[in-house]
Each structure stands twice: as structure tokens, then as C-alpha cells.
């Protein structure tokens, strides 16, 4: 379905588009971001200029980008999907070759004033390309092995590049994001079953191999797994972050210790409290009510996206919306599960709340695409 | 490409189905998160709140109990014993620390100085820190304190495990000892186990304790305790026991080790007993020894200085660290090098006039008058030096060095002990790289009789003997099993030496003991089924000057101890079916045949008999002396040791 197939007269044009923007979604995103400002203000010990203010500027720019992108018609996005993927892919190679080392891994590419993290951009570009692919592919071919192999390769190639940076977290996000688009496009469930089965088998093999002479991971990697399974085994070492995070989270209770009253956060027991562990600060200061509310806001965002996707008859637009909302879902689910100790510590930000420019920009870019899909849906 | 209305509909339906599935999964995930959140923030909030409030719950590590080290019969060589001690916390003493101490001194011996020392320590340390008043109390003292607890406020009787070596000095060198963890120890370990940072944790320092540290250590347990705001424990919330370290069984035999130690007595000596077939070390004993328990408890500095200053070096492990010129025990090497190279055969003869002249220098045989015509077997039997001087000139040093390495000399043997020495099997290349000098023919002559640059440890001499006896490339083994898992013992390949050459060497060693003119004839075993073969060695630790020679050779007795010759002896038995190889080195003992051979023979007999050497195995004239020696010994009896399986 291309732009020309639309019943053009019924698609809003010009500034009339502004009336058709998914405003509840915009308000939800803004609300979550405001919670973020509040928390950043709190963890900075009541200072605006440390984290909250820069984050607000970024949010303002992101808002403009999001609303701006909402005006861009879908044929444009379809048109640039291949190019976007190729450019991101080349940048990933460039990062592996020349990227600066940040936080122990090569992730950034330095272009003078801006520093780019191509692996983040890749998340969007991959969703875009896969959506275009499945829009182009006739429905009856979707589950044919050869036509399944192509998107799998499109996912695996950038994932491998990200993995050697090394950035396990983003690699998993890429696979999951791509997987969600494939899932929504209707690829047979058997494929997913097989992949999940193989994954479980691999994990079982890795754990079984411990102590034998064909051991698949290094000893320290196994120790990290041990720490995840039982943080109290190494309370002052690798388990420290998780234990402190759980203490902070649990001590929030029903209604929290009050804004700027969290003792764990105040006393610097928590590491990276303005980024990866910001959810624990929220949970400590606003308790179950605060944490659960944020969780519900996130779910509402995902819900509005899925609703938009269901009511959109343009396959491409629909798949983009699902892919982006799915990635967003993974973002917050993984972060929350990590700080609660349900997943091994990996270092991932809480979307829209954590301090950090790249993450916020990419998310706003993504929501811009969701808005564009919503505005330009065939009627 | 235009899509049909049907296709759009199909696509929509497909997507709807999948979105419903996806949303279901997402809802499930969010529900899990919400439930976990509820469990943490609502159900367990109190516990977390307590943790957050002044960290009132602490995790304390429980040190694991260290793995036992057993001998081949399952007797404990290194175990753990209950250490009863008392501590005092000033805060609880009711302000009268001195009074409490005085009352305590009526129950356990405490000197005035000790009380003053403790009072000084209490004034320095925090009021809530428990300080150890006395440790290693007897059970009686311990219970007396427990009964009188009401009169002793603040005093806590405690029991902890500490390392103990029931055989004290017998295994000191093999076993090593444990000691407090030093910063140096920590700096050497990558990613140290947190348990190492516990204040009174002890770590294997040297020997088997040091080398098998990780196996023996075990895994720490942990307990969660609630503490009050001053950090004092209020109650225990949960406790997870650690895992004891692995039990290590060694090939050593406690009874034999004890006998060897006692047989060497006060001499500065070393003895190694090795199984000729399996390579297992049955005994590896260095004398004099020290009590490793003192190191565990903290040795006093005068005691330590006494050990350091002792001229018999009790701290050094002479069996593997000590290297000595092997003297005539090296002659089998030179002989077999000649036989293998084909420069001589068993029947080749040389004439010994008492010396060999080479380049204007005289190389003397130990017998000034000479041995006359000597063949291979006789050269060993009577230990003729001239035979080897002649042989060395024909074989060359390089082939001798190769033969030495085949027999395990000049080669590091991998054992879990500290500072295992390489020894030296010199050749041209070695001298060039070591001294930058070219090899002289005189060096070959010295090396041929195990003097000069040749150096070997008692362990290496035992390996050499076992290899000659078995004809196989036997390697020394110390560990039998770890946690009941038998350590694999490989089938040893045959040596790269012809059976004929080995046979000549064995016959020569047999003649040393049993031949009419054998140098160690007096130390032979008279029981035919234990027929013994051996070789004596006497190695000089000084050069005999021409002036000395002119005055006549001074007997060892007239020299100061540290300038006397080393006495060496290697042997194995039974001759036909070798079971044990023994090497003995007595530092500055004098002659190998007079000093080292009887010691080695008795130890060998003990091993063969698995008990005291029987009277009928030694020549009749020595039986009374043997009996006398045994009566003077305080021997180990397995029955007394058996019930001592102390465990946590």
C-alpha cells in the first residue's frame, strides 16, 4: 500500500494534521518525562542545574522533533528505510573501527559537536526496514523459510557488530525489537518456538559446561551469574548494587518515604542513581503508589500505540508502531526487572525518565514515527 | 504495486491476532513486575526498611572449615581442632575491666604483664570490640569460665576451629603451615575470595597447604544478623553453612615418616622413600624439623630466630629444596651413558693405579693404592673413581648430561611442594650460558663422579634410583585422592635406555651391597627375598689443597662440622621385584657407607616390613645395635592416633 493508494482526500494535509495527532499519547509521554524531571531534581539533592535542567532542554527539543516528524508522510519513511538501515550499518562498522571508548566499550562515534551512538539509531532503522520488508512481501510468503532467512540476517548482522563493541544489552534489544516486528507480521510461531528452544538449550549447555574442560564461559562470567542468582553471596562485591537497589526499593513501602526523603538515595548507597537506578529512587520516595503509577503510565503508552496500530490499515505503519512500542516496552520492563533483581545487572536506562540525551532523543524519534503513522493512517 | 482490498483485510486480521498475543505477553510481564513490586514494597517492606535504617541487618561471613589432609591409610596429617577461647567486650564489663580480669586470672593462668597488656589494649580499642583474653584453653578451663559467667560480666567463651598438625614436626616440610593472610598474599591473588579478608582467617603459606590452598579452603557460609545502632549483634536471622574444603589424601605413610624422622635423629639430613612402580612418595622427610603448630598459633620471635640461626637449617626442606653434589651415587649415570654410547661394554676394563693424570693434574681415586683392573660391575662395587675418569674422557659430558636427565636429574619434578629445586645436570651449553666459559676436560672428570657442577636433590636421587630399578620413566606422586576421587596415575613408559645397560647398573648396585668387597656390604639386608641394591656416595664440600694432601688426608672427624663431606646413599629392594627406592643425604655426615647407608637400609626395611625392621634382616653383629636404637625411639603407633578425627 503506497501513498498513492490512499484515498488522498481523506488524509489530512498541511497544518490540519495537527488535529489528527494522537494527543493522549503526547500527554502521556510528557507526563512520564515530568516524573523524570522530578526524580532528577530529587537525586541531585534539590538542584535543577545538575540533571533536571539539561534534561528539560533535551525534552523540549525532543518534543519538537516528535511533533515535526508527525507531519512527514509515510511514503517518505518507506522510501528511506533501506538507506537508513545501510547508513546505520556503516556507522556501526565505523564505531567498531574508530569509535571512542566510553564506559569500557566502543559505542560512540564522534562527529565534532555531536556524539552519535549508532547502535541506538539502529534500533529504529531496523524496525523501519523490517516493517517495509513485510509491507512489500506478499502475505502467503511470510512464513516461507527463505523469506524468513532474509529478516533474520538483517537482524543478526547489526547485532553481531554491536556485540563486538561489546554491548550485550543493546544486542538483545535489537534481536527483540526485530523479533517483535516479525512476530506481528505473522511469521509462523514455530520459528519463534525453535529460537526460544535453542536459546534455552544454549543456556542449559553453558551452565552444564561449568567446571568441565569444555567450559563455555570464563570463570568470572560464571561468578557474575552466581551473583545474579544469589546477590548475598557477594554482598560487597558485584552483588552490592543489586542488594542496595533492592533495599532502597523495598524500604519505600506503600506510600514511600516522601519526596527527597529516601535514605538510600540520599546517602549514596545507590550507584548510578540518576540513570540506571532511577526507578529505585522513585520507588523509595513515592513507594508502591508511585512505582505502580509509573508502570501504569508506561502500559498506557504501550496500549495507545497498540490501539493505534490495530486501527491502522496501512501494514507498514502498523508494523512500525508495534515495533517501536514493543522496543519501548522492553526498555522499561528490563530496567525495572533489573533493579528488582529479576534480571542480571546489565546497565540499561529507564526510558524517558533516566538522565541521558541519546536515549531520550531516540525515543522521541520513535514516537515521532508512531505519530506519523497515526496521522497518515488511511481512512 | 497495489494491494487488493482482501490482502489489506488479511493483513489487518493477522496483525490483530498477533497484537492480542503480544499484548497478552506484555500484560503478563507487567503483572509479574507489579507482583514483585508488591512483594517487596508491601509484604517485605519492614525488613527492607530495617536494612535501610542504619543498616541494621548485616551479613557476616562464616569461615569454611579447611579440608583435611590424610596419609595413605586415612590418618590425619593436618586437621582442624576446636580452639576454646574467651573474649571480653568492655561495654559489657560494667566499667570494671580490671576487676573482671583479676577474677578471671583465678580460673586461668594470666600473668601480671598480660593483664597490664590487655588493659592497655582495652583503653585503645572501641568499647564494643571483643578482645581475645586467652585462647587454646582446655575444656576444663573453658567450662570453669562458662560456669562462673555471672561473676565475669562481658566475658564470652567462644569456640572456633583452627588448623592443627597432630604429627607436629614429622610432616612439617611437606605440609607447610597456615598463617594469617598478609597484604602480600592478597596482592598476589587475582579476585580474592572475600573470606580472606576476615580478620582471623588463615591461609596456606607453603608446602602442600600453600600449593593446594584453593582446594583445601572450601566455601564460606554467611549469616544475617540484626545489629543495634552501635553495631552489636542482637540476634541471628538466618544462617547458611559454608562448605568444607576438599579432603586431600597423600601417598605418605605416617608410621614410616615418623620412623624416618627418628632414624635421622639430630642429623641435618633428608630421606625420600618412593614406590618404584607407581612413583608414589611414601615418605619425604627432612631433618631436623620444626613444629608447624607454632606457626599457626603465632611463633614468638626468639623461637623464630632460634630456628633461623640453627646451623642445621630446620626450616629448609632438604628433600626437594636442598641440592648436593651426588658424589658416587652419580656413577650409574656415567656408566650407562658409556654403555649406551657403545664406548665400553660390560666387560671393558680399565687399570686403576690410584690416580689419573691429565694435563699435568692428578685426579685421585678415593683409594690411594688403586683398584687394579676394574670392569663395570666392580667399578660400582668398589666405587673406583679412575674407571669413571677414563670413561668420562671417552663419552663426553653432553652424553652424560642427557643420561642424567633421562634418569630425572637436573629436571624439575612437579610436586605440590614449595621451591622444588631443578638441580643441575651440566653440559657444555650450560657452562657457557652460566659462566661464559668453555667446558674443560677436567670438568668432565669431576662430573663423572658426581662432583664439580653436578647438583641433585634427594628427591631427584630417589627418582633416579626408582627409574634404574623399574626401567620405567617413573614420576614422583604425592597426592592420592582429592575428596575421594583417585588421582589418575599414568602408566609410565619404559626408559629410553637398553635393558642390557640397566642390567649392568643394577648388578653393580647389587654388588655394592652383596659383593665381597662392596662398599656398603655392612649395611646389606640378609633376608634373600628383600635382597637390596644400592650405591654409596661421599661428596666433598671443599677442595683438598695440595698442602693438605702432602700432610696426608685429614679424616672427617678432625674437621669442623660444616666442612665435612656429605654422606649419600641410594638403594632399592627387593632386587628382583623392586618395590621401594630410598635416597638418604646426611649433610656433613662423613662417608656414605658408614653414615648414610645404615639409615637408608633401616628406612627401607621399615617400608618393606610395614613396621619396625626385623632382627633377622640385618647382619648378626648389628642386631643388638638395631634393638638398642629402637628402644631409644618414641615411635608412633597408629592405634593412638586413630580416634582423633577432629572435625567441625
Interface residues (C-beta under 8 A of the other chain):
Chain A: X1 X2 X5 X136 X138 X139 X180 X183 X184 X185 X186 X220 X223 X232 X233 X234 X235 X236 X237 X246 X247 X248 X249 X250 X251 X252 X253 X254 X263 X264 X283 X287 X288 X291 X292 X295 X299 X302 X303 X306 X309 X310 X313 X315 X318 X319 X322 X326 X329 X333 X336 X337 X340 X342
Chain B: X1 X2 X3 X7 X8 X10 X11 X12 X14 X15 X16 X17 X18 X19 X21 X22 X23 X26 X27 X29 X30 X32 X33 X34 X36 X37 X38 X40 X41 X42 X44 X45 X47 X48 X49 X51 X52 X53 X59 X191 X194 X222 X224
